[in-house]
C-alpha cells in the first residue's frame, strides 16, 4: 500500500477517503524537521503553503506525486520536480467561479467605495445626506483590462461583459476565442491595456516573467482615474511602487486580495489608505469551494499514484520518462 503524507488540515471525510486507499501520516509542517522526516518513505503528499524544493525533498527518495490544494503552484520548484520525475497536481477548475466572484467584488468595492462607506455607517458617522466627496464611480459600461485570460479571467470577463456591459480588453500568451466570440473581448498590447482600461485586473500566474510586472512605469501609464485590482499573486505587483503611486494620486485606487508578504503587516501603508480595499487572500474561501478543492486534490493524489489520472497535472511530461 502506498504511503502518503498530509501536511495541511483536511476534513475528516477527505482523510477517510485517503486512508481507504493508502497509509496516511499527518504532520504539522511548522514542527521543525517533521515534514522532511515523514517524506523519507512517502510515495505521495498532499497539502499547501509549504516550500517544496530540494531542501525539503532531498531525502524523499520514494516520492512520486505531490498534490497541492490550490490552483497556484509557485511554492513548488517545478524544475527540481521535473529532474526528480515527481508529478505535481493542482485543482484548477473547482475554484474558478468562487475566485472570479472575489475578483469582480474587488472591482465593485473599489469603484463604489463600499468597504469604506460600510465602515463609515458602522462608525456612526452617517448623520446627514451623503455629499459628493463620498461618491464612487460607475462600473457598468466601463473598460476592464484583464492581464491573464485563463479560466478565472474568462469567468470575470463573462461577469463584466454580460452583467455590466463592460468593454473587455485582455493580454495573454494566446488568443481566447471563447471570450472574444461570447464576451466581445479584444486582445491588445500590454501598453494599450494599461492606457485605456478603467480597471486593470491581474489574473496571471507568478513566474519569473510576471514578478513585479506592475511597477512605477506601468502605474504611470494607467489613467489617473483607473483602479488596479490584484486577485492573483502578490509579487506580481511592486508593492512599494504601488504605495507611492497611490499616495501621489497616479491612479485612483486599488483592490487587493494578495500581497508580497502574507499576512499583510499591520504597519503596511496600504491599510491607512481609504482608496484601497484589502482582503485577506480569500479568493476561493467559501465552504463549498474549499471542500471541493480538498476532495479534488485527494482524488488527484490517489489517481496519480494508481496511474489513472488524466487531468490537473502541472508537469505531465514527467510521466513520459
ZIKA-V489517 format. One record per pair of residues at least 12 apart in sequence whose ideal C-beta (glycine too) atoms are under 7 Angstrom apart, sorted by sequence separation. I is the first residue (numbers start at 1). J is the second residue. D is the distance in Angstrom with one decimal. If there is no record, write none. Layout:
i->I j->J d->D
i->I j->J d->D
//
This chain:
i->6 j->18 d->6.9
i->76 j->88 d->5.6
i->175 j->187 d->6.0
i->202 j->214 d->6.9
i->242 j->254 d->6.4
i->300 j->312 d->5.1
i->25 j->38 d->5.2
i->4 j->18 d->6.3
i->52 j->66 d->6.1
i->214 j->228 d->6.8
i->228 j->242 d->7.0
i->256 j->270 d->7.0
i->264 j->278 d->6.4
i->35 j->50 d->6.7
i->73 j->88 d->6.2
i->168 j->183 d->5.8
i->170 j->185 d->5.3
i->172 j->187 d->6.9
i->144 j->160 d->4.8
i->168 j->184 d->6.4
i->73 j->90 d->5.6
i->117 j->134 d->6.5
i->153 j->170 d->6.9
i->168 j->185 d->4.3
i->169 j->186 d->5.4
i->170 j->187 d->5.7
i->171 j->188 d->6.8
i->263 j->280 d->6.9
i->4 j->22 d->4.7
i->6 j->24 d->6.1
i->39 j->57 d->6.6
i->42 j->60 d->6.3
i->3 j->22 d->6.6
i->40 j->59 d->5.0
i->43 j->62 d->5.5
i->71 j->90 d->5.5
i->169 j->188 d->5.0
i->171 j->190 d->5.1
i->262 j->281 d->5.9
i->2 j->22 d->4.4
i->3 j->23 d->4.7
i->4 j->24 d->5.8
i->5 j->25 d->5.1
i->6 j->26 d->4.7
i->7 j->27 d->5.4
i->36 j->56 d->6.1
i->39 j->59 d->7.0
i->40 j->60 d->6.3
i->42 j->62 d->6.4
i->43 j->63 d->6.8
i->44 j->64 d->6.2
i->48 j->68 d->5.2
i->66 j->86 d->6.1
i->68 j->88 d->6.9
i->70 j->90 d->6.2
i->71 j->91 d->5.9
i->239 j->259 d->6.8
i->256 j->276 d->6.8
i->1 j->22 d->5.9
i->29 j->50 d->4.8
i->35 j->56 d->6.7
i->39 j->60 d->4.0
i->41 j->62 d->6.0
i->42 j->63 d->5.9
i->43 j->64 d->5.4
i->44 j->65 d->4.2
i->45 j->66 d->5.5
i->46 j->67 d->4.4
i->48 j->69 d->4.6
i->65 j->86 d->6.9
i->70 j->91 d->6.4
i->71 j->92 d->4.6
i->149 j->170 d->4.2
i->162 j->183 d->6.7
i->239 j->260 d->4.7
i->256 j->277 d->6.8
i->1 j->23 d->5.3
i->3 j->25 d->6.9
i->5 j->27 d->6.1
i->7 j->29 d->4.7
i->47 j->69 d->6.6
i->48 j->70 d->4.9
i->64 j->86 d->6.4
i->65 j->87 d->4.9
i->66 j->88 d->5.0
i->67 j->89 d->4.7
i->68 j->90 d->5.1
i->69 j->91 d->6.4
i->144 j->166 d->4.8
i->146 j->168 d->6.7
i->154 j->176 d->6.3
i->157 j->179 d->5.1
i->161 j->183 d->3.8
i->171 j->193 d->5.4
i->200 j->222 d->6.3
i->214 j->236 d->6.4
i->219 j->241 d->6.3
i->253 j->275 d->3.6
i->254 j->276 d->5.0
i->255 j->277 d->4.4
i->256 j->278 d->5.5
i->257 j->279 d->4.4
i->36 j->59 d->6.4
i->44 j->67 d->6.8
i->46 j->69 d->6.8
i->52 j->75 d->6.2
i->54 j->77 d->6.8
i->63 j->86 d->5.6
i->64 j->87 d->6.6
i->113 j->136 d->4.5
i->143 j->166 d->6.8
i->149 j->172 d->4.4
i->161 j->184 d->5.7
i->212 j->235 d->7.0
i->213 j->236 d->5.1
i->214 j->237 d->4.6
i->215 j->238 d->3.8
i->219 j->242 d->6.7
i->228 j->251 d->6.0
i->252 j->275 d->6.5
i->253 j->276 d->6.1
i->256 j->279 d->6.9
i->258 j->281 d->5.6
i->39 j->63 d->6.3
i->51 j->75 d->5.5
i->52 j->76 d->4.7
i->53 j->77 d->4.0
i->65 j->89 d->6.8
i->71 j->95 d->5.9
i->112 j->136 d->3.9
i->140 j->164 d->4.5
i->141 j->165 d->5.2
i->142 j->166 d->5.7
i->143 j->167 d->4.4
i->144 j->168 d->5.3
i->145 j->169 d->4.5
i->146 j->170 d->4.6
i->147 j->171 d->5.1
i->148 j->172 d->6.2
i->154 j->178 d->6.7
i->169 j->193 d->5.1
i->194 j->218 d->5.8
i->211 j->235 d->5.2
i->214 j->238 d->6.5
i->227 j->251 d->6.8
i->234 j->258 d->4.1
i->257 j->281 d->5.7
i->50 j->75 d->6.5
i->52 j->77 d->6.6
i->111 j->136 d->5.5
i->139 j->164 d->5.5
i->140 j->165 d->5.6
i->141 j->166 d->6.6
i->154 j->179 d->5.2
i->158 j->183 d->5.7
i->198 j->223 d->6.8
i->211 j->236 d->6.8
i->216 j->241 d->4.6
i->224 j->249 d->6.6
i->226 j->251 d->5.3
i->227 j->252 d->5.6
i->233 j->258 d->5.7
i->234 j->259 d->4.1
i->235 j->260 d->5.4
i->257 j->282 d->6.4
i->49 j->75 d->6.9
i->54 j->80 d->5.3
i->111 j->137 d->5.2
i->140 j->166 d->7.0
i->143 j->169 d->6.4
i->157 j->183 d->4.8
i->195 j->221 d->5.7
i->200 j->226 d->6.3
i->210 j->236 d->5.1
i->212 j->238 d->4.5
i->215 j->241 d->4.7
i->219 j->245 d->4.1
i->224 j->250 d->6.8
i->226 j->252 d->6.1
i->227 j->253 d->5.0
i->228 j->254 d->4.6
i->229 j->255 d->4.5
i->230 j->256 d->5.2
i->231 j->257 d->4.8
i->232 j->258 d->6.5
i->234 j->260 d->4.7
i->243 j->269 d->4.9
i->257 j->283 d->5.6
i->53 j->80 d->5.9
i->149 j->176 d->4.6
i->169 j->196 d->6.8
i->194 j->221 d->4.2
i->198 j->225 d->6.9
i->199 j->226 d->6.7
i->202 j->229 d->6.8
i->206 j->233 d->3.8
i->224 j->251 d->6.6
i->225 j->252 d->5.2
i->227 j->254 d->6.4
i->230 j->257 d->6.8
i->231 j->258 d->6.8
i->243 j->270 d->6.5
i->246 j->273 d->5.7
i->7 j->35 d->5.4
i->111 j->139 d->4.9
i->157 j->185 d->5.4
i->169 j->197 d->6.1
i->194 j->222 d->5.2
i->198 j->226 d->5.6
i->199 j->227 d->5.1
i->200 j->228 d->5.3
i->201 j->229 d->4.5
i->202 j->230 d->4.6
i->203 j->231 d->6.5
i->204 j->232 d->5.6
i->205 j->233 d->6.9
i->224 j->252 d->6.7
i->227 j->255 d->6.4
i->230 j->258 d->5.7
i->234 j->262 d->6.7
i->197 j->226 d->6.2
i->200 j->229 d->6.7
i->202 j->231 d->7.0
i->203 j->232 d->5.1
i->206 j->235 d->5.8
i->222 j->251 d->5.2
i->246 j->275 d->6.6
i->149 j->179 d->5.8
i->191 j->221 d->6.6
i->199 j->229 d->5.9
i->202 j->232 d->4.9
i->206 j->236 d->6.1
i->220 j->250 d->5.9
i->246 j->276 d->6.4
i->108 j->139 d->6.1
i->219 j->250 d->5.4
i->107 j->139 d->6.1
i->204 j->236 d->6.3
i->219 j->251 d->6.0
i->5 j->38 d->4.7
i->5 j->39 d->5.8
i->202 j->236 d->5.5
i->149 j->185 d->6.9
i->5 j->42 d->4.7
i->3 j->41 d->6.0
i->4 j->42 d->6.1
i->7 j->45 d->6.3
i->3 j->42 d->5.1
i->4 j->43 d->6.4
i->8 j->47 d->3.6
i->3 j->43 d->5.4
i->4 j->44 d->4.4
i->5 j->45 d->4.2
i->6 j->46 d->5.6
i->7 j->47 d->3.7
i->8 j->48 d->5.4
i->2 j->43 d->4.2
i->4 j->45 d->6.3
i->6 j->47 d->6.4
i->8 j->49 d->6.7
i->2 j->44 d->6.3
i->4 j->46 d->6.6
i->7 j->50 d->6.0
i->156 j->201 d->6.4
i->156 j->203 d->6.9
i->145 j->193 d->4.0
i->103 j->152 d->6.8
i->153 j->203 d->4.0
i->152 j->203 d->5.3
i->100 j->152 d->5.3
i->104 j->156 d->5.6
i->145 j->197 d->3.1
i->231 j->283 d->5.8
i->99 j->152 d->5.0
i->103 j->156 d->5.1
i->143 j->196 d->5.9
i->144 j->197 d->6.4
i->147 j->200 d->6.9
i->150 j->203 d->6.6
i->143 j->197 d->5.1
i->145 j->199 d->6.9
i->147 j->201 d->6.8
i->148 j->202 d->6.9
i->96 j->151 d->4.6
i->100 j->155 d->3.6
i->104 j->159 d->4.8
i->143 j->198 d->5.0
i->144 j->199 d->4.9
i->145 j->200 d->4.9
i->146 j->201 d->4.9
i->147 j->202 d->5.1
i->148 j->203 d->4.0
i->96 j->152 d->5.5
i->100 j->156 d->4.8
i->142 j->198 d->4.0
i->145 j->201 d->6.9
i->147 j->203 d->6.5
i->148 j->204 d->3.4
i->142 j->199 d->6.7
i->144 j->201 d->6.3
i->146 j->203 d->5.9
i->147 j->204 d->5.4
i->93 j->151 d->6.9
i->97 j->155 d->5.9
i->92 j->151 d->6.2
i->96 j->155 d->5.5
i->100 j->159 d->6.5
i->8 j->69 d->6.0
i->148 j->232 d->6.7
i->107 j->199 d->5.4
i->103 j->201 d->6.2
i->103 j->203 d->6.9
i->111 j->227 d->6.5
i->110 j->227 d->4.7
i->110 j->229 d->6.9
i->107 j->229 d->5.8
i->106 j->229 d->4.9
i->106 j->231 d->6.1
i->103 j->229 d->6.6
i->103 j->231 d->3.9
i->102 j->231 d->5.9
i->74 j->206 d->4.4
i->99 j->231 d->6.7
i->72 j->205 d->6.5
i->110 j->253 d->5.0
i->110 j->254 d->6.8
i->110 j->255 d->4.1
i->109 j->255 d->5.7
i->107 j->255 d->6.6
i->106 j->255 d->3.3
i->106 j->257 d->6.5
i->102 j->257 d->6.1
i->116 j->274 d->5.2
i->74 j->233 d->6.5
i->72 j->233 d->6.5
i->115 j->277 d->5.1
i->110 j->277 d->5.3
i->109 j->277 d->4.5
i->106 j->277 d->6.1
i->102 j->282 d->6.2
i->102 j->283 d->4.8
i->99 j->283 d->4.2
i->99 j->284 d->5.1
i->98 j->284 d->4.9
i->98 j->286 d->5.1
i->95 j->284 d->3.8
i->98 j->289 d->4.1
i->95 j->289 d->5.3
i->94 j->289 d->6.4
i->94 j->292 d->4.1
i->95 j->293 d->5.9
i->94 j->293 d->5.5
i->91 j->293 d->4.7
i->94 j->296 d->5.1
i->91 j->296 d->4.5
i->91 j->297 d->5.4
i->89 j->300 d->3.9
i->89 j->301 d->6.8
i->89 j->304 d->5.8
i->87 j->304 d->5.5
i->89 j->309 d->6.8
i->92 j->312 d->6.4
i->91 j->312 d->6.6
i->90 j->312 d->5.9
i->89 j->312 d->5.0
i->69 j->293 d->5.3
i->89 j->313 d->5.7
i->90 j->314 d->5.6
i->69 j->294 d->6.0
i->89 j->314 d->6.7
i->87 j->313 d->6.3
i->88 j->314 d->4.2
i->88 j->315 d->5.4
i->69 j->297 d->4.3
i->87 j->315 d->6.6
i->68 j->297 d->6.8
i->67 j->297 d->4.8
i->87 j->318 d->5.4
i->86 j->318 d->6.7
i->87 j->319 d->6.6
i->67 j->300 d->4.9
i->82 j->315 d->5.6
i->85 j->318 d->4.9
i->67 j->301 d->3.8
i->81 j->315 d->6.2
i->65 j->301 d->5.9
i->78 j->314 d->6.5
i->82 j->318 d->5.9
i->85 j->321 d->5.6
i->78 j->315 d->5.7
i->65 j->304 d->4.3
i->65 j->305 d->5.6
i->64 j->305 d->6.5
i->73 j->314 d->5.4
i->46 j->297 d->5.7
i->46 j->298 d->6.4
i->46 j->301 d->5.1
i->44 j->301 d->5.2
i->44 j->305 d->5.3
i->43 j->305 d->6.1
i->11 j->291 d->6.7
i->14 j->294 d->4.7
i->18 j->298 d->5.5
i->22 j->302 d->6.9
i->14 j->295 d->6.2
i->17 j->298 d->5.5
i->21 j->302 d->4.7
i->11 j->294 d->5.9
i->10 j->294 d->5.4
i->14 j->298 d->5.1
i->4 j->301 d->6.5
i->2 j->305 d->5.0
//
